[in-house]
Amino acid sequence: MTFRTQLIAERHRLDITQTGAAKLLQVALRTVAAWETGSSVPFVTQVGALAVLRAIPTPGDTVATPSEDSPVKATETLAQP
């Protein structure tokens, strides 16, 4: 899956417009539009933009917090695709 298709999917999951995504990511609307059309790709410093959108829960999402009985290890999180 390309960056552009992932960005579009996350924007649709959050039910936000390109303008809304641009505000959340602190980039220009034309930047989000260019990323989604594939006419531009994010700079290395902007690659985290998709992670920002993925981190936003939607209504109905369950958020698990680690307990002392079952701590989440960084290696477990990094190992997931």
Secondary structure, DSSP 4 states (H G I P E B T S, - for coil): --HHHHHHHHHHHHT--HHHHHHHHTS-HHHHHHHHHTS----GGGTTHHHHHHTS--TT-------SSSPPPHHHHHH--
